[in-house]
Amino acid sequence: MNQIYLLPGFMGFQAFGEIAYFRRVPKMLVEFLGELGHDRVEVHECPTIPTGSIARRAQQALEFIAAHGGEQAESVHIVGHSTGGLDARLLATPGARLVPGQLEERIGRRINSIVTMSTPHYGSPIAYLLRSLPFRRTFEMLGLLGRPDGRKGFRALARVIELVARADDWTGRTDTFLDTIVNKMLKRVGKESDDLMFKFLSEISNDQGASIQLTMEAMHLFNAAVADRPGTQYSSVICVAPPPSSFPFRPADFFSPVRAVSIFAFWALYRITSAVPRQYPCTALDIETLNLNEHSAPLEITRTSNDGVVPCQSQAYGKVLDIVLGDHLDVVGHFPGSGGDRHADWLPCGAGFDEDRFRRVWSLVARELAGNMPVKRRAAPTIVAARASKPPSSKNGKSNGKSRSKLISTAS
């Protein structure tokens, strides 16, 4: 059996209500790999520590892989989005010591390929913003809401968010990011004392190490210490958003307060991310290489180009599979009309990312994974969906707690 593990990024999760981090990705990978003749495939969505240190996130991913049969798999493949790509690189590093014993090496020998998407291999200026006092205090407040004595406050906050989301419904805009959060996540929060949202908020309070480690200086040290595993294919997908204008609003945007705030937030994020310090440049690939026709760059890449969160040069690692016109979250399925419903545009960048572009990028990823899988006899395709009720703990690769894992298989 060939196994694929999907690792989410900073502030990542598996699923909250109807919102999944890798939206529709597992079934899409199974579909494309089946067309390429690989029916013996399992796709797992890994849990993570949302703002935790890269080492702790990598440790949890390692134990999850071990708990789901990674040591017996014919081959293991990891697709990491954003910080998840760094987790994958550390996990696969020869000689890494994440847990006692030789588990890293046993799993590492089976990792045939690692694909990173929008990953800050050389850091991101956004990390400095996350370390600023207002954001640190915000993370602390979110953590307080996840505690038993703060859950009433969270329920009240959820109702306030619902009212704000409805404020611009009269304009006909019912597909903002707040509408999606309310309709698909917040309406069910608080009905159970052990709701995953409360655990998520508590984890944010307990560990915010990634915000320090994603700075340009910290990633300079990361790249000096983390080595590629011989025999493992490394490749990357780069996302680039169109540069926003100095005044990115249209008159109609002011009639929707939520829409206006979203546009301003993206404008601010893009401007901050474009300010790459010269003393720690993103040196994965030079500008000329990224603009070669072989990558089909949708627009000219410059030193300031980014996807709203990560500079384009910082995203390049190993073989560049494609440069995609879209923002940081488009490639994991969070774009307008995703799946044919009124899904929100989380980062309104004006890239026009759509279903065709979404399927194209994941077909390229599937082709890359298939090229690194052992060739086996084609089996009769069946699809089985299963959920693991317990994620791996930090000891001995066993499971504890409640979470949700998605397994999609095309062979018994």
C-alpha positions in Angstrom: 0.0 0.0 0.0 1.3 3.5 -0.9 0.5 6.1 1.7 0.1 9.8 1.3 0.0 12.1 4.3 -1.3 15.7 4.1 0.3 18.1 6.6 -1.5 21.4 7.3 0.2 24.7 7.9 0.3 27.4 10.6 -3.0 27.6 12.4 -3.8 24.4 10.7 -6.4 21.7 11.6 -8.0 18.6 10.2 -11.7 19.7 10.2 -14.1 21.9 12.1 -17.7 21.1 11.4 -18.0 21.2 7.6 -14.7 23.1 7.1 -11.8 20.8 6.2 -8.2 22.2 5.9 -7.5 20.2 2.7 -10.9 20.8 1.1 -11.8 17.9 -1.3 -8.1 17.2 -1.8 -8.0 13.5 -0.5 -10.7 12.3 -3.0 -9.2 14.3 -5.8 -5.8 12.7 -5.2 -7.3 9.2 -5.2 -9.1 10.0 -8.5 -6.0 11.3 -10.3 -3.8 8.5 -9.0 -6.3 5.9 -10.0 -6.3 7.3 -13.5 -2.5 7.0 -13.5 -2.7 3.3 -12.6 -2.1 3.5 -8.8 -5.1 2.0 -7.0 -3.4 0.8 -3.8 -3.4 4.3 -2.2 -4.3 5.6 1.2 -4.6 9.4 1.9 -4.4 10.6 5.5 -5.0 14.1 6.8 -2.6 14.6 9.7 -3.5 16.4 12.9 -1.1 19.2 14.0 -0.3 21.7 16.7 -1.7 24.9 15.2 0.9 27.4 16.2 3.4 24.9 17.7 7.1 24.7 17.1 8.2 22.9 13.9 9.9 20.1 16.0 6.7 19.4 17.9 4.6 19.5 14.8 7.0 17.1 13.0 7.0 14.8 16.0 3.2 14.6 16.0 3.2 13.9 12.2 5.9 11.2 12.7 3.9 9.4 15.4 0.7 9.7 13.3 2.4 8.1 10.3 3.7 5.3 12.5 0.3 4.8 14.1 -1.3 4.4 10.7 1.0 1.8 9.3 3.8 3.9 7.8 6.5 1.4 8.8 4.7 -1.3 6.7 3.8 0.8 3.7 5.3 0.1 0.3 6.0 3.8 0.1 5.3 7.0 2.0 4.7 10.4 0.4 4.1 13.7 2.2 2.4 16.8 0.9 2.9 19.8 3.2 1.1 23.1 2.8 2.8 26.2 4.3 4.5 25.3 7.6 3.5 21.7 7.0 6.2 21.5 4.3 8.8 22.4 6.9 7.4 19.7 9.2 7.9 17.2 6.4 11.5 18.2 5.7 12.5 18.0 9.4 10.6 14.6 9.8 12.6 13.1 6.9 16.0 14.5 7.9 18.6 11.8 8.4 19.7 11.7 12.0 16.8 13.8 13.3 15.9 13.0 16.9 12.2 13.7 17.4 11.3 10.7 19.6 13.4 8.2 21.5 14.6 5.2 19.4 15.0 4.8 15.7 11.4 5.6 14.6 12.5 8.5 12.4 14.9 6.4 10.4 12.4 3.5 10.0 9.8 5.9 8.6 12.3 8.0 6.8 13.6 5.0 4.7 10.0 4.6 3.3 9.5 8.3 2.3 9.8 8.4 -1.4 8.7 12.0 -2.0 7.9 15.3 -0.4 5.8 17.9 -2.1 5.7 21.4 -0.5 3.1 24.0 -1.4 3.4 27.7 -0.4 6.0 26.7 2.1 8.2 29.4 3.7 11.5 27.5 3.3 13.5 30.7 3.8 11.0 32.4 6.2 8.4 35.0 5.8 8.2 38.7 7.0 4.7 37.8 8.3 6.4 36.0 11.2 7.6 39.3 12.6 4.0 40.5 12.6 3.0 37.4 14.5 5.6 38.2 17.2 4.3 41.7 17.7 2.6 42.5 21.0 -0.9 42.8 19.7 -0.8 39.4 18.0 0.8 37.7 21.0 -2.0 39.1 23.2 -4.6 37.9 20.7 -3.2 34.4 20.8 -3.3 34.5 24.6 -6.9 35.7 24.6 -7.9 32.9 22.2 -6.2 30.4 24.5 -8.3 31.7 27.5 -11.5 31.2 25.5 -10.5 27.5 25.1 -10.4 26.9 28.8 -13.4 25.6 30.7 -14.0 28.9 32.5 -13.7 30.8 29.2 -16.1 28.8 27.1 -19.1 30.9 27.9 -17.2 33.8 26.6 -16.4 32.0 23.4 -20.1 31.1 22.9 -21.0 34.8 23.4 -18.2 35.8 20.9 -19.6 33.3 18.4 -23.0 34.9 18.6 -21.4 38.4 18.0 -19.5 37.0 15.0 -22.8 35.7 13.6 -24.4 39.1 14.0 -21.5 40.8 12.2 -21.7 38.2 9.4 -25.3 39.0 8.9 -24.7 42.8 8.8 -24.1 42.8 5.0 -26.6 40.1 4.0 -28.9 42.9 2.8 -26.4 43.7 0.1 -26.7 40.1 -1.2 -23.2 39.0 0.0 -23.7 35.7 1.8 -20.4 34.2 0.8 -17.9 36.1 3.0 -15.4 34.3 5.1 -17.5 35.1 8.2 -20.6 33.6 6.6 -18.6 30.4 6.0 -17.2 30.3 9.5 -20.7 30.8 11.1 -22.6 28.4 8.8 -20.1 25.6 8.7 -18.3 25.8 12.0 -19.5 28.1 14.8 -23.2 27.0 14.8 -22.2 23.7 16.3 -19.4 24.9 18.6 -20.2 24.7 22.3 -22.7 21.9 22.2 -20.2 19.4 23.6 -17.8 20.1 26.4 -14.9 18.4 24.6 -15.5 20.2 21.3 -12.4 20.2 19.0 -12.6 24.0 18.8 -11.8 24.3 22.5 -8.9 22.0 22.2 -7.6 24.0 19.2 -7.8 27.3 21.1 -6.0 25.8 24.1 -3.2 24.5 21.9 -2.7 28.0 20.5 -2.2 29.3 24.1 0.2 26.4 25.0 2.7 26.6 22.1 3.4 29.5 19.8 6.9 28.4 18.8 6.3 28.5 15.0 5.8 32.2 15.0 9.4 32.6 16.2 10.9 29.9 13.9 9.3 31.2 10.7 11.4 34.5 10.8 14.1 34.8 8.1 16.9 34.5 10.7 15.5 31.4 12.2 14.9 29.7 8.9 18.6 30.5 8.0 19.5 28.3 10.9 16.8 25.7 10.0 18.3 25.3 6.5 21.8 24.9 7.9 20.7 22.0 10.1 18.0 20.2 8.1 19.3 18.0 5.3 17.5 16.3 2.5 17.2 12.5 2.7 19.1 10.7 0.0 16.6 8.9 -2.4 13.7 11.1 -1.5 12.4 13.4 -4.3 11.7 17.0 -3.1 9.5 19.2 -5.2 7.4 22.4 -4.6 4.4 24.3 -5.9 4.7 28.1 -5.8 1.7 30.4 -5.5 1.7 34.1 -6.6 -1.0 36.6 -6.1 -1.4 39.7 -8.2 0.0 42.8 -6.6 -2.9 44.8 -5.1 -3.2 48.4 -6.2 -2.5 51.3 -3.9 -6.3 51.7 -3.4 -7.7 48.2 -4.0 -11.4 49.0 -3.3 -14.2 49.4 -5.7 -17.2 51.5 -4.7 -19.4 48.4 -4.3 -17.0 47.0 -1.7 -17.9 49.7 0.8 -21.5 48.4 0.9 -20.2 45.2 2.4 -18.3 45.9 5.6 -17.0 42.3 5.9 -15.8 42.4 2.2 -14.1 45.7 2.7 -12.2 44.4 5.8 -11.2 41.3 4.0 -9.8 43.3 1.0 -7.9 45.6 3.4 -6.5 42.7 5.3 -5.1 41.1 2.2 -3.7 44.4 1.0 -1.9 44.8 4.3 -0.6 41.2 4.3 0.7 41.5 0.8 2.6 44.7 1.6 4.1 43.2 4.7 5.2 40.0 3.0 6.8 42.0 0.1 9.2 43.6 2.5 11.9 40.9 2.4 15.1 42.0 4.4 18.2 42.0 2.2 20.4 40.6 4.9 18.4 37.3 4.8 17.1 37.0 1.2 15.0 34.1 0.0 17.8 32.4 -1.9 16.2 29.1 -3.1 16.1 30.2 -6.7 16.9 33.5 -8.4 14.4 35.6 -10.1 15.5 34.7 -13.6 15.0 31.0 -12.9 11.5 31.5 -11.6 10.5 33.4 -14.8 11.6 30.7 -17.2 8.9 29.4 -19.5 9.3 25.9 -18.2 7.5 26.9 -15.0 4.7 28.7 -17.0 4.8 31.7 -14.6 1.3 33.4 -14.8 2.9 36.8 -14.3 6.4 38.2 -13.9 8.0 37.2 -10.5 9.9 39.9 -8.7 11.7 40.1 -5.4 8.5 41.3 -3.8 6.1 38.8 -5.3 4.2 36.7 -2.8 0.9 34.8 -2.2 -0.2 37.2 0.6 1.7 35.2 3.3 4.9 33.8 1.8 7.4 35.3 -0.7 7.6 33.4 -4.0 11.3 32.9 -3.8 10.9 31.4 -0.3 8.5 28.8 -1.6 10.9 27.3 -4.1 12.5 24.0 -3.0 13.7 21.1 -5.0 12.0 20.7 -8.4 9.4 23.4 -9.1 6.3 21.7 -10.3 4.4 24.8 -11.2 3.8 28.5 -10.4 0.1 29.0 -9.7 -1.8 32.2 -9.9 -3.6 32.2 -6.6 -3.3 33.2 -2.9 -2.0 31.2 0.1 -5.2 29.2 0.7 -6.6 28.8 -2.8 -4.5 25.7 -3.5 -6.0 23.8 -0.5 -9.5 24.4 -1.8 -10.5 27.6 -0.1 -11.6 29.8 -3.0 -14.9 31.2 -4.2 -17.3 28.6 -5.5 -15.1 25.7 -4.5 -17.0 22.4 -5.0 -19.9 24.3 -6.6 -21.2 25.9 -3.4 -20.9 29.4 -2.0 -17.5 28.9 -0.4 -15.8 32.0 0.8 -12.8 33.8 -0.6 -10.6 33.7 2.5 -8.0 36.0 0.9 -9.6 38.2 -1.8 -6.6 38.8 -4.0 -8.3 39.0 -7.4 -6.4 36.1 -8.9 -9.6 34.4 -10.2 -8.6 31.0 -8.9 -11.2 28.5 -10.0 -12.1 24.8 -10.2 -10.0 24.2 -13.3 -6.9 25.7 -11.8 -7.5 23.7 -8.6 -7.8 20.4 -10.4 -4.8 21.2 -12.6 -2.4 21.8 -9.6 -3.5 18.7 -7.8 -3.2 16.6 -11.0 0.4 17.8 -11.2 1.0 16.8 -7.6 -0.6 13.4 -8.2 1.6 12.9 -11.3 4.7 13.7 -9.2 3.6 11.3 -6.4 2.9 8.6 -9.0 6.3 9.0 -10.5 7.9 8.1 -7.2 5.6 5.1 -6.3 6.6 1.4 -6.9 4.8 0.1 -10.0 2.3 -2.6 -9.0 -0.4 -4.6 -10.7 -3.6 -2.6 -11.1 -6.3 -3.7 -8.7 -10.0 -3.5 -9.0 -10.9 0.0 -7.6 -13.0 0.3 -4.5 -13.4 3.3 -2.2 -13.6 3.0 1.5 -13.9 5.9 3.9 -12.9 5.5 7.5 -12.3 7.9 10.4 -9.8 7.4 13.1 -11.2 8.5 16.5 -7.9 9.0 18.2 -4.8 10.9 17.0 -1.3 9.8 18.1 0.1 11.0 21.4 3.6 12.1 22.1 4.7 8.7 23.5 5.3 5.4 21.8 3.2 6.2 18.7 0.0 5.3 20.5 -3.2 7.2 20.4 -5.1 9.3 22.9 -7.6 12.2 22.9 -10.3 12.9 20.3 -9.7 14.1 16.8 -10.6 13.3 13.3 -8.6 11.6 10.6 -9.7 10.9 7.1 -8.6 7.8 5.3 -9.5 7.2 1.7 -8.4 3.9 0.1 -8.8 2.5 -3.3 -7.8 -1.1 -2.4 -8.6 -3.4 0.4 
